[in-house]
Amino acid sequence: MSGGSLPERRGANFYTCIAIYFDLMVNQMVKYTPDVLNRTFAALADPTRRRILAHLAHGDRCDTDLARPHRMSLPAVSKHLRVLENAGLIRRKRYGRVHELKLEALPMKKAAQWIEEYRRFWEGSLDRLADYLEKTNKRADQKGRA
């Protein structure tokens, strides 16, 4: 590479901006309870549990109805339901021997908000990087013409 080392070409302001952005990113994580996000993402990581949630999005269902399309035993589905319940993604009502399950979307909303903050952060960072590179290229073009 010509034109000096990378730190010489970028300048101290570039590294100060990176440090500030990193600090903002880490501080945004404090707004959310890690346990809630961990349980939510862990529950959503399994495709069977995501399919169960998709079925519940169409309305309340009993556990036997949820087991039928997955070709699983009721105890296997019950394990998935417990994970979803512990994550706060479903709520169970018991009517004698019948267990009716209802989708609770608030934990997913919180996870989506957490992801959205990072999307905005990275979009803003990339926009600022594009501006910086554009200015740097203009300066290089002006020096090349002189």
DSSP file with accessible surface (Angstrom, degrees, kcal/mol):
  #  RESIDUE AA STRUCTURE BP1 BP2  ACC     N-H-->O    O-->H-N    N-H-->O    O-->H-N    TCO  KAPPA ALPHA  PHI   PSI    X-CA   Y-CA   Z-CA
    1    1 A M              0   0  197      0, 0.0     3,-0.2     0, 0.0     2,-0.2   0.000 360.0 360.0 360.0 142.1    0.0    0.0    0.0
    2    2 A S        +     0   0  109      1,-0.2     0, 0.0     3,-0.0     0, 0.0  -0.674 360.0  56.8-108.8 167.0    1.2    3.5   -0.7
    3    3 A G  S    S-     0   0   63     -2,-0.2    -1,-0.2     5,-0.0     2,-0.0   0.720 110.7 -64.2  89.8  20.8    0.4    6.7    1.0
    4    4 A G  S    S-     0   0   35     -3,-0.2     2,-0.0     4,-0.1     5,-0.0  -0.191  77.9 -43.6  93.8 172.0    1.5    5.9    4.5
    5    5 A S     >  -     0   0   57      1,-0.1     4,-2.0    -2,-0.0     5,-0.2  -0.281  60.2-102.5 -74.5 164.8    0.3    3.4    7.1
    6    6 A L  H  > S+     0   0   67      1,-0.2     4,-2.1     2,-0.2     5,-0.3   0.921 120.5  49.8 -56.1 -47.9   -3.4    2.8    7.7
    7    7 A P  H  > S+     0   0   75      0, 0.0     4,-2.2     0, 0.0    -1,-0.2   0.900 109.8  52.5 -61.8 -35.0   -3.5    4.8   11.0
    8    8 A E  H  4 S+     0   0  144      1,-0.2    -2,-0.2     2,-0.2     4,-0.1   0.896 112.2  44.9 -66.2 -39.1   -1.8    7.7    9.3
    9    9 A R  H  < S+     0   0  109     -4,-2.0    -1,-0.2     1,-0.2    -3,-0.1   0.846 117.3  43.1 -73.8 -33.9   -4.3    7.8    6.5
   10   10 A R  H  < S-     0   0   86     -4,-2.1     4,-0.5    -5,-0.2    -2,-0.2   0.858  97.2-148.6 -83.8 -39.5   -7.4    7.5    8.6
   11   11 A G     X  -     0   0   30     -4,-2.2     4,-1.0    -5,-0.3     3,-0.5   0.033  31.2 -75.5  88.3 163.4   -6.5    9.9   11.4
   12   12 A A  H  > S+     0   0   73      1,-0.2     4,-2.3     2,-0.2     5,-0.2   0.818 122.8  65.8 -68.1 -31.7   -7.4    9.8   15.1
   13   13 A N  H  > S+     0   0  134      1,-0.2     4,-2.5     2,-0.2    -1,-0.2   0.883  97.7  54.8 -61.2 -37.4  -11.0   11.0   14.5
   14   14 A F  H  > S+     0   0   34     -4,-0.5     4,-2.1    -3,-0.5    -1,-0.2   0.947 110.9  43.9 -59.9 -47.3  -11.9    7.8   12.7
   15   15 A Y  H  X S+     0   0   96     -4,-1.0     4,-2.2     1,-0.2    -2,-0.2   0.861 111.3  54.2 -71.0 -31.8  -10.7    5.6   15.6
   16   16 A T  H  X S+     0   0   75     -4,-2.3     4,-2.4     2,-0.2    -1,-0.2   0.932 108.8  49.5 -64.9 -42.7  -12.4    7.9   18.2
   17   17 A C  H  X S+     0   0   52     -4,-2.5     4,-2.7     1,-0.2     5,-0.2   0.915 109.7  50.8 -62.4 -43.5  -15.7    7.4   16.2
   18   18 A I  H  X S+     0   0   88     -4,-2.1     4,-2.5     1,-0.2    -1,-0.2   0.927 110.5  49.6 -60.3 -43.9  -15.3    3.6   16.2
   19   19 A A  H  X S+     0   0   60     -4,-2.2     4,-2.3     1,-0.2    -2,-0.2   0.914 111.9  48.3 -63.0 -40.8  -14.7    3.6   19.9
   20   20 A I  H  X S+     0   0   89     -4,-2.4     4,-2.5     2,-0.2    -2,-0.2   0.933 111.8  49.1 -65.6 -44.4  -17.8    5.8   20.5
   21   21 A Y  H  X S+     0   0   44     -4,-2.7     4,-2.4     1,-0.2    -2,-0.2   0.918 111.1  49.8 -62.2 -42.3  -20.0    3.6   18.3
   22   22 A F  H  X S+     0   0  124     -4,-2.5     4,-2.4    -5,-0.2     5,-0.2   0.932 110.3  50.6 -62.8 -42.8  -18.8    0.4   20.1
   23   23 A D  H  X S+     0   0   88     -4,-2.3     4,-2.5     1,-0.2    -2,-0.2   0.923 110.8  49.0 -61.8 -42.0  -19.5    2.0   23.5
   24   24 A L  H  X S+     0   0   87     -4,-2.5     4,-1.8     1,-0.2    -1,-0.2   0.918 110.3  51.6 -63.0 -41.8  -23.1    2.9   22.3
   25   25 A M  H  X S+     0   0   33     -4,-2.4     4,-0.9     1,-0.2    -2,-0.2   0.936 112.2  44.9 -62.2 -46.1  -23.6   -0.6   21.0
   26   26 A V  H >X S+     0   0   57     -4,-2.4     3,-0.7     1,-0.2     4,-0.5   0.922 111.7  52.7 -66.1 -40.1  -22.5   -2.2   24.3
   27   27 A N  H >< S+     0   0   83     -4,-2.5     3,-0.9     1,-0.2     4,-0.4   0.808 100.7  61.5 -68.4 -27.3  -24.6    0.2   26.3
   28   28 A Q  H >< S+     0   0   44     -4,-1.8     3,-1.1     1,-0.2     4,-0.3   0.826  94.0  64.2 -66.7 -28.4  -27.8   -0.5   24.3
   29   29 A M  H X< S+     0   0   95     -4,-0.9     3,-1.2    -3,-0.7    -1,-0.2   0.781  89.0  68.6 -66.0 -23.2  -27.5   -4.2   25.5
   30   30 A V  T << S+     0   0  115     -3,-0.9    -1,-0.2    -4,-0.5    -2,-0.2   0.785  84.5  71.4 -68.1 -24.4  -28.1   -3.0   29.1
   31   31 A K  T <  S+     0   0  146     -3,-1.1     2,-0.4    -4,-0.4    -1,-0.2   0.686  94.0  62.2 -66.1 -20.4  -31.7   -2.0   28.3
   32   32 A Y  S <  S-     0   0   34     -3,-1.2     3,-0.1    -4,-0.3    79,-0.0  -0.882  88.6-115.4-114.0 142.7  -32.8   -5.6   27.9
   33   33 A T     >  -     0   0   85     -2,-0.4     4,-2.0     1,-0.2     3,-0.4  -0.628  23.4-147.1 -72.0 118.7  -32.9   -8.4   30.5
   34   34 A P  H  > S+     0   0   82      0, 0.0     4,-3.0     0, 0.0     5,-0.2   0.868  94.9  57.0 -58.3 -36.2  -30.4  -10.9   29.2
   35   35 A D  H  > S+     0   0   97      2,-0.2     4,-2.6     1,-0.2     5,-0.2   0.906 106.6  48.6 -62.8 -41.0  -32.3  -13.9   30.6
   36   36 A V  H  > S+     0   0   43     -3,-0.4     4,-2.4     2,-0.2    -1,-0.2   0.948 115.4  43.5 -64.5 -48.2  -35.5  -12.9   28.7
   37   37 A L  H  X S+     0   0   14     -4,-2.0     4,-3.0     2,-0.2     5,-0.3   0.915 113.3  52.2 -64.0 -41.1  -33.7  -12.5   25.4
   38   38 A N  H  X S+     0   0  100     -4,-3.0     4,-2.4    -5,-0.2     5,-0.2   0.933 112.4  44.5 -61.1 -46.0  -31.7  -15.7   26.0
   39   39 A R  H  X S+     0   0  112     -4,-2.6     4,-2.4    -5,-0.2    -1,-0.2   0.907 114.6  49.9 -65.7 -39.7  -34.8  -17.8   26.7
   40   40 A T  H  X S+     0   0    0     -4,-2.4     4,-2.4    -5,-0.2    -2,-0.2   0.962 114.6  41.9 -63.8 -51.6  -36.6  -16.2   23.7
   41   41 A F  H  X S+     0   0   75     -4,-3.0     4,-1.0     1,-0.2    -1,-0.2   0.886 114.2  52.4 -66.6 -35.7  -33.8  -16.8   21.2
   42   42 A A  H  < S+     0   0   56     -4,-2.4     4,-0.4    -5,-0.3     3,-0.4   0.921 111.7  46.6 -64.8 -41.4  -33.2  -20.3   22.6
   43   43 A A  H >< S+     0   0    0     -4,-2.4     3,-0.9     1,-0.2    -2,-0.2   0.910 113.4  48.5 -66.7 -39.5  -36.9  -21.2   22.2
   44   44 A L  H 3< S+     0   0   37     -4,-2.4    -1,-0.2     1,-0.2    -2,-0.2   0.646  93.9  78.0 -76.6 -11.9  -37.0  -19.7   18.7
   45   45 A A  T 3< S+     0   0   71     -4,-1.0    -1,-0.2    -3,-0.4    -2,-0.2   0.760  79.7  78.8 -69.8 -22.5  -33.9  -21.6   17.6
   46   46 A D  S <> S-     0   0   43     -3,-0.9     4,-2.0    -4,-0.4     5,-0.2  -0.737  71.9-147.7 -93.3 128.5  -35.8  -24.9   17.2
   47   47 A P  H  > S+     0   0   58      0, 0.0     4,-2.3     0, 0.0     5,-0.2   0.847  97.9  55.9 -64.3 -32.8  -37.8  -25.3   14.0
   48   48 A T  H  > S+     0   0   16      2,-0.2     4,-2.3     1,-0.2     5,-0.2   0.930 108.3  47.8 -64.1 -43.0  -40.5  -27.4   15.7
   49   49 A R  H  > S+     0   0   39      1,-0.2     4,-2.4     2,-0.2    -1,-0.2   0.889 110.1  52.5 -66.9 -36.0  -41.1  -24.7   18.3
   50   50 A R  H  X S+     0   0  119     -4,-2.0     4,-2.2     2,-0.2    -1,-0.2   0.908 109.5  49.3 -65.5 -38.1  -41.3  -22.1   15.5
   51   51 A R  H  X S+     0   0  120     -4,-2.3     4,-2.3     2,-0.2    -2,-0.2   0.901 109.0  52.7 -66.8 -37.9  -43.9  -24.2   13.7
   52   52 A I  H  X S+     0   0    0     -4,-2.3     4,-2.4     1,-0.2    -2,-0.2   0.936 109.8  48.4 -61.1 -44.9  -45.9  -24.6   17.0
   53   53 A L  H  X S+     0   0   11     -4,-2.4     4,-1.5     1,-0.2    -1,-0.2   0.891 108.4  54.4 -63.5 -37.0  -45.9  -20.8   17.4
   54   54 A A  H  X S+     0   0   54     -4,-2.2     4,-0.5     1,-0.2    -1,-0.2   0.906 108.8  48.4 -63.5 -40.5  -47.0  -20.5   13.8
   55   55 A H  H >< S+     0   0   50     -4,-2.3     3,-1.2     1,-0.2    -2,-0.2   0.917 111.0  50.5 -63.8 -41.4  -50.0  -22.8   14.5
   56   56 A L  H >< S+     0   0    4     -4,-2.4     3,-1.5     1,-0.3    47,-0.5   0.729  95.8  70.7 -70.9 -21.5  -50.8  -20.8   17.6
   57   57 A A  H 3< S+     0   0   65     -4,-1.5    -1,-0.3     1,-0.3    -2,-0.2   0.759  96.1  54.4 -65.0 -21.7  -50.7  -17.5   15.6
   58   58 A H  T << S-     0   0  155     -3,-1.2    -1,-0.3    -4,-0.5     2,-0.2   0.455 129.2 -62.1 -89.5  -3.1  -54.0  -18.7   14.0
   59   59 A G  S <  S-     0   0   29     -3,-1.5    -1,-0.3    -4,-0.1    42,-0.1  -0.671  71.2 -45.7 141.1 166.0  -55.7  -19.2   17.3
   60   60 A D        -     0   0   66     -2,-0.2     2,-0.3    -3,-0.1    42,-0.2  -0.325  56.0-176.5 -63.5 145.4  -55.6  -21.1   20.6
   61   61 A R  E     -A  101   0A  75     40,-1.8    40,-3.4    38,-0.0     2,-0.2  -0.972  25.0-117.0-140.5 157.0  -55.0  -24.8   20.3
   62   62 A C  E  >  -A  100   0A  23     -2,-0.3     4,-1.7    38,-0.3     3,-0.4  -0.562  36.1-108.2 -90.8 161.5  -54.9  -27.8   22.7
   63   63 A D  H  > S+     0   0   18     36,-1.4     4,-1.8     1,-0.2     5,-0.1   0.852 117.8  55.0 -61.4 -35.0  -51.7  -29.8   23.0
   64   64 A T  H  > S+     0   0   61      1,-0.2     4,-1.6     2,-0.2    -1,-0.2   0.894 106.4  52.0 -67.3 -35.4  -53.0  -32.8   21.1
   65   65 A D  H  4 S+     0   0   60     -3,-0.4    -1,-0.2     1,-0.2    -2,-0.2   0.873 110.1  49.6 -64.8 -36.7  -53.9  -30.6   18.2
   66   66 A L  H  < S+     0   0    0     -4,-1.7     4,-0.4     1,-0.2    -1,-0.2   0.819 109.2  51.9 -72.1 -29.9  -50.3  -29.2   18.2
   67   67 A A  H >X>S+     0   0    9     -4,-1.8     5,-1.1    -5,-0.2     3,-0.9   0.857  95.4  72.1 -74.4 -33.2  -48.8  -32.7   18.3
   68   68 A R  G ><5S+     0   0  167     -4,-1.6     3,-1.3     1,-0.2    -1,-0.2   0.899  96.5  44.4 -55.1 -53.0  -50.7  -34.0   15.3
   69   69 A P  G 345S+     0   0   71      0, 0.0    -1,-0.2     0, 0.0    -2,-0.1   0.723 111.6  55.7 -70.3 -14.6  -49.0  -32.2   12.4
   70   70 A H  G <45S-     0   0   24     -3,-0.9    -2,-0.2    -4,-0.4     3,-0.1   0.488  99.1-132.5 -94.9  -3.6  -45.5  -32.9   13.8
   71   71 A R  T <<5 +     0   0  238     -3,-1.3     2,-0.3    -4,-0.6    -3,-0.1   0.931  61.9 132.8  50.5  48.1  -45.9  -36.6   14.0
   72   72 A M      < -     0   0   57     -5,-1.1    -1,-0.2     1,-0.0    -2,-0.1  -0.894  62.6-101.2-122.8 159.5  -44.5  -36.6   17.5
   73   73 A S     >  -     0   0   68     -2,-0.3     4,-2.2     1,-0.1     5,-0.2  -0.366  35.8-112.4 -72.8 158.0  -45.6  -38.2   20.7
   74   74 A L  H  > S+     0   0   68      1,-0.2     4,-2.8     2,-0.2     5,-0.2   0.907 117.8  54.3 -60.9 -40.1  -47.5  -36.0   23.1
   75   75 A P  H  > S+     0   0   87      0, 0.0     4,-1.6     0, 0.0    -1,-0.2   0.897 107.9  50.6 -62.3 -35.1  -44.6  -36.2   25.7
   76   76 A A  H  > S+     0   0   32      2,-0.2     4,-1.5     1,-0.2    -2,-0.2   0.930 112.7  45.2 -67.0 -43.6  -42.2  -34.9   23.0
   77   77 A V  H  X S+     0   0    0     -4,-2.2     4,-2.7     1,-0.2    -1,-0.2   0.899 107.7  59.5 -65.7 -37.2  -44.5  -32.0   22.1
   78   78 A S  H  X S+     0   0   22     -4,-2.8     4,-2.3     1,-0.2    -1,-0.2   0.874 101.6  54.0 -60.0 -36.7  -44.9  -31.3   25.8
   79   79 A K  H  X S+     0   0  137     -4,-1.6     4,-1.8     2,-0.2    -1,-0.2   0.928 110.2  46.3 -63.1 -44.1  -41.2  -30.8   26.2
   80   80 A H  H  X S+     0   0   29     -4,-1.5     4,-2.3     1,-0.2    -2,-0.2   0.911 111.1  52.7 -63.7 -40.1  -41.2  -28.2   23.4
   81   81 A L  H  X S+     0   0    0     -4,-2.7     4,-2.8     1,-0.2    -2,-0.2   0.884 106.1  53.5 -64.5 -37.5  -44.3  -26.6   25.0
   82   82 A R  H  X S+     0   0  125     -4,-2.3     4,-3.0     2,-0.2    -1,-0.2   0.908 108.2  50.1 -63.9 -39.8  -42.5  -26.3   28.3
   83   83 A V  H  X S+     0   0   54     -4,-1.8     4,-1.6     2,-0.2    -2,-0.2   0.943 113.3  45.8 -62.3 -45.9  -39.6  -24.5   26.7
   84   84 A L  H  <>S+     0   0    0     -4,-2.3     5,-2.5     1,-0.2     6,-0.8   0.893 113.7  49.5 -64.2 -38.6  -42.0  -22.1   25.0
   85   85 A E  H ><5S+     0   0   60     -4,-2.8     3,-1.4     1,-0.2    -2,-0.2   0.922 109.3  50.8 -66.8 -43.9  -43.9  -21.6   28.2
   86   86 A N  H 3<5S+     0   0  115     -4,-3.0    -1,-0.2     1,-0.3    -2,-0.2   0.806 108.6  53.2 -64.0 -28.4  -40.6  -20.9   30.2
   87   87 A A  T 3<5S-     0   0    7     -4,-1.6    -1,-0.3    -5,-0.2    -2,-0.2   0.534 115.5-118.9 -81.6  -6.7  -39.7  -18.3   27.6
   88   88 A G  T < 5S+     0   0   31     -3,-1.4    -3,-0.2    -4,-0.3    18,-0.2   0.640  81.1 121.5  79.2  14.6  -43.0  -16.6   28.1
   89   89 A L  S   <S+     0   0    0     -5,-2.5    15,-3.2    -6,-0.2     2,-0.3   0.671  73.9  28.3 -86.2 -17.8  -44.0  -17.3   24.4
   90   90 A I  E     -B  103   0A   5     -6,-0.8     2,-0.4    13,-0.3    13,-0.2  -0.958  66.4-147.2-137.5 158.3  -47.1  -19.2   25.2
   91   91 A R  E     -B  102   0A 111     11,-2.4    11,-2.4    -2,-0.3     2,-0.4  -0.986  15.3-146.1-126.0 138.7  -49.6  -19.4   28.1
   92   92 A R  E     -B  101   0A  33     -2,-0.4     2,-0.4     9,-0.2     9,-0.2  -0.866  11.2-171.5-108.5 135.4  -51.4  -22.5   29.2
   93   93 A K  E     -B  100   0A  81      7,-3.0     7,-3.1    -2,-0.4     2,-0.5  -0.984  14.6-146.5-121.0 137.2  -54.9  -22.8   30.5
   94   94 A R  E     +B   99   0A 163     -2,-0.4     2,-0.5     5,-0.2     5,-0.2  -0.901  17.9 179.4-108.8 131.0  -56.2  -26.1   31.9
   95   95 A Y  E >  S-B   98   0A 131      3,-3.1     3,-2.0    -2,-0.5     2,-0.4  -0.843  70.4 -66.0-124.0  85.4  -59.7  -27.3   31.6
   96   96 A G  T 3  S-     0   0   72     -2,-0.5    -1,-0.0     1,-0.3     0, 0.0  -0.521 119.1 -12.8  68.1-119.3  -59.7  -30.6   33.4
   97   97 A R  T 3  S+     0   0  240     -2,-0.4     2,-0.4    -3,-0.1    -1,-0.3   0.560 119.6  94.1 -89.5  -9.5  -57.5  -32.8   31.3
   98   98 A V  E <   - B   0  95A  79     -3,-2.0    -3,-3.1   -36,-0.1     2,-0.6  -0.725  59.2-159.4 -89.6 130.3  -57.4  -30.5   28.3
   99   99 A H  E     - B   0  94A  38     -2,-0.4   -36,-1.4    -5,-0.2     2,-0.4  -0.941   6.3-162.9-109.6 115.0  -54.6  -28.0   28.0
  100  100 A E  E     -AB  62  93A  63     -7,-3.1    -7,-3.0    -2,-0.6     2,-0.4  -0.834   7.7-155.1 -99.5 134.9  -55.3  -25.0   25.8
  101  101 A L  E     -AB  61  92A   0    -40,-3.4   -40,-1.8    -2,-0.4     2,-0.4  -0.892   8.0-168.2-116.1 142.1  -52.4  -23.0   24.6
  102  102 A K  E     - B   0  91A  74    -11,-2.4   -11,-2.4    -2,-0.4     2,-0.2  -0.976  25.9-114.2-129.2 139.9  -52.3  -19.3   23.6
  103  103 A L  E     - B   0  90A  41    -47,-0.5     2,-0.5    -2,-0.4   -13,-0.3  -0.513  21.8-164.4 -72.5 133.2  -49.5  -17.4   21.8
  104  104 A E        -     0   0   55    -15,-3.2     4,-0.3    -2,-0.2    -1,-0.0  -0.953   7.3-178.2-117.7 107.2  -47.9  -14.6   23.9
  105  105 A A     >  +     0   0   53     -2,-0.5     4,-2.3     1,-0.2     3,-0.3   0.543  55.5  95.2 -88.8  -6.9  -46.0  -12.4   21.4
  106  106 A L  H  > S+     0   0   99      1,-0.2     4,-2.5     2,-0.2     5,-0.2   0.902  84.0  50.9 -56.8 -44.8  -44.5   -9.9   23.9
  107  107 A P  H  > S+     0   0   16      0, 0.0     4,-2.2     0, 0.0    -1,-0.2   0.901 111.4  49.2 -61.3 -35.2  -41.1  -11.7   24.2
  108  108 A M  H  > S+     0   0   56     -3,-0.3     4,-2.6    -4,-0.3    -2,-0.2   0.883 109.0  52.9 -68.4 -35.5  -40.8  -11.8   20.4
  109  109 A K  H  X S+     0   0  124     -4,-2.3     4,-2.4     2,-0.2    -1,-0.2   0.925 109.3  48.6 -64.1 -42.3  -41.6   -8.1   20.2
  110  110 A K  H  X S+     0   0   85     -4,-2.5     4,-2.2     2,-0.2    -2,-0.2   0.910 111.6  49.6 -64.8 -39.4  -38.9   -7.4   22.7
  111  111 A A  H  X S+     0   0    4     -4,-2.2     4,-2.5     1,-0.2    -2,-0.2   0.915 110.7  50.2 -65.0 -41.0  -36.4   -9.5   20.7
  112  112 A A  H  X S+     0   0   56     -4,-2.6     4,-2.7     1,-0.2    -2,-0.2   0.891 109.9  50.5 -64.6 -39.0  -37.4   -7.7   17.5
  113  113 A Q  H  X S+     0   0   84     -4,-2.4     4,-2.0     2,-0.2    -1,-0.2   0.903 109.3  51.4 -65.3 -39.4  -36.9   -4.3   19.2
  114  114 A W  H  X S+     0   0   69     -4,-2.2     4,-1.4     2,-0.2    -2,-0.2   0.938 113.0  44.8 -62.0 -45.6  -33.4   -5.5   20.4
  115  115 A I  H  X S+     0   0   87     -4,-2.5     4,-2.3     1,-0.2    -2,-0.2   0.906 109.4  56.9 -65.2 -40.7  -32.6   -6.5   16.8
  116  116 A E  H  X S+     0   0   65     -4,-2.7     4,-2.7     1,-0.2     5,-0.2   0.878 102.0  55.2 -60.2 -39.4  -34.0   -3.3   15.4
  117  117 A E  H  X S+     0   0   22     -4,-2.0     4,-2.2     1,-0.2    -1,-0.2   0.913 110.3  45.9 -61.2 -40.3  -31.7   -1.2   17.6
  118  118 A Y  H  X S+     0   0   29     -4,-1.4     4,-2.8     2,-0.2     5,-0.2   0.876 110.0  54.0 -70.9 -35.6  -28.7   -3.0   16.1
  119  119 A R  H  X S+     0   0  103     -4,-2.3     4,-2.7     2,-0.2     5,-0.2   0.954 111.6  44.9 -62.1 -46.6  -30.0   -2.7   12.6
  120  120 A R  H  X S+     0   0  135     -4,-2.7     4,-2.6     2,-0.2     5,-0.2   0.907 112.7  52.3 -63.0 -41.5  -30.4    1.1   13.0
  121  121 A F  H  X S+     0   0   20     -4,-2.2     4,-2.6    -5,-0.2    -2,-0.2   0.956 113.6  42.3 -58.4 -50.2  -26.9    1.3   14.7
  122  122 A W  H  X S+     0   0  129     -4,-2.8     4,-2.8     2,-0.2     5,-0.2   0.885 113.0  52.3 -70.9 -35.4  -25.3   -0.6   11.8
  123  123 A E  H  X S+     0   0   94     -4,-2.7     4,-2.4    -5,-0.2    -1,-0.2   0.942 112.5  46.3 -62.4 -44.3  -27.2    1.3    9.1
  124  124 A G  H  X S+     0   0   16     -4,-2.6     4,-2.5    -5,-0.2    -2,-0.2   0.914 113.1  49.6 -63.3 -42.0  -26.1    4.6   10.7
  125  125 A S  H  X S+     0   0   16     -4,-2.6     4,-2.4    -5,-0.2    -2,-0.2   0.922 112.1  47.2 -63.3 -43.0  -22.5    3.3   11.0
  126  126 A L  H  X S+     0   0  103     -4,-2.8     4,-2.6     2,-0.2    -1,-0.2   0.883 110.6  52.4 -68.3 -36.4  -22.4    2.2    7.4
  127  127 A D  H  X S+     0   0  101     -4,-2.4     4,-2.4    -5,-0.2    -2,-0.2   0.929 111.4  46.7 -62.5 -44.3  -23.9    5.5    6.2
  128  128 A R  H  X S+     0   0  102     -4,-2.5     4,-2.5     2,-0.2    -2,-0.2   0.897 111.8  51.0 -66.2 -37.4  -21.2    7.4    8.2
  129  129 A L  H  X S+     0   0   69     -4,-2.4     4,-2.9     2,-0.2     5,-0.2   0.925 109.3  50.7 -64.7 -42.2  -18.5    5.2    6.7
  130  130 A A  H  X S+     0   0   52     -4,-2.6     4,-2.5     2,-0.2    -2,-0.2   0.923 111.2  48.7 -61.2 -43.3  -19.9    5.8    3.2
  131  131 A D  H  X S+     0   0   86     -4,-2.4     4,-2.5     2,-0.2    -2,-0.2   0.925 112.0  49.3 -60.9 -44.9  -19.8    9.6    3.8
  132  132 A Y  H  X S+     0   0   53     -4,-2.5     4,-2.5     1,-0.2    -2,-0.2   0.933 112.4  46.8 -61.1 -46.1  -16.2    9.3    5.2
  133  133 A L  H  X S+     0   0   79     -4,-2.9     4,-2.7     2,-0.2    -1,-0.2   0.886 110.7  52.9 -65.7 -37.1  -15.1    7.3    2.2
  134  134 A E  H  X S+     0   0  105     -4,-2.5     4,-2.2    -5,-0.2    -1,-0.2   0.936 111.5  45.5 -63.4 -45.0  -16.8    9.6   -0.3
  135  135 A K  H  X S+     0   0  123     -4,-2.5     4,-2.3     2,-0.2    -2,-0.2   0.910 113.1  50.9 -63.5 -41.5  -15.0   12.6    1.3
  136  136 A T  H  X S+     0   0   45     -4,-2.5     4,-2.4     1,-0.2    -2,-0.2   0.918 110.5  48.6 -63.7 -42.1  -11.7   10.7    1.3
  137  137 A N  H  X S+     0   0   97     -4,-2.7     4,-2.6     2,-0.2    -1,-0.2   0.886 109.8  52.0 -65.9 -38.3  -12.1    9.8   -2.4
  138  138 A K  H  X S+     0   0  113     -4,-2.2     4,-2.5     2,-0.2    -1,-0.2   0.921 110.7  48.1 -62.7 -44.0  -12.9   13.5   -3.2
  139  139 A R  H  X S+     0   0  133     -4,-2.3     4,-2.3     2,-0.2    -2,-0.2   0.914 111.7  49.6 -62.5 -40.8   -9.7   14.6   -1.4
  140  140 A A  H  X S+     0   0   56     -4,-2.4     4,-2.1     1,-0.2    -2,-0.2   0.909 111.2  49.6 -65.6 -39.0   -7.7   12.0   -3.2
  141  141 A D  H  X S+     0   0   91     -4,-2.6     4,-1.6     2,-0.2    -1,-0.2   0.906 110.6  50.0 -64.9 -41.4   -9.1   13.1   -6.6
  142  142 A Q  H  X S+     0   0  124     -4,-2.5     4,-1.2     1,-0.2    -2,-0.2   0.903 111.8  47.8 -65.0 -39.0   -8.4   16.7   -5.8
  143  143 A K  H  < S+     0   0  167     -4,-2.3    -1,-0.2     1,-0.2    -2,-0.2   0.873 109.2  54.5 -67.0 -36.3   -4.8   15.9   -4.9
  144  144 A G  H  < S+     0   0   67     -4,-2.1    -1,-0.2     1,-0.2    -2,-0.2   0.832 109.1  47.6 -68.3 -30.6   -4.4   13.7   -8.0
  145  145 A R  H  <        0   0  197     -4,-1.6    -1,-0.2    -5,-0.1    -2,-0.2   0.760 360.0 360.0 -79.7 -26.3   -5.5   16.7  -10.3
  146  146 A A     <        0   0  121     -4,-1.2    -3,-0.0    -5,-0.1    -4,-0.0  -0.071 360.0 360.0 -77.0 360.0   -3.1   19.2   -8.6
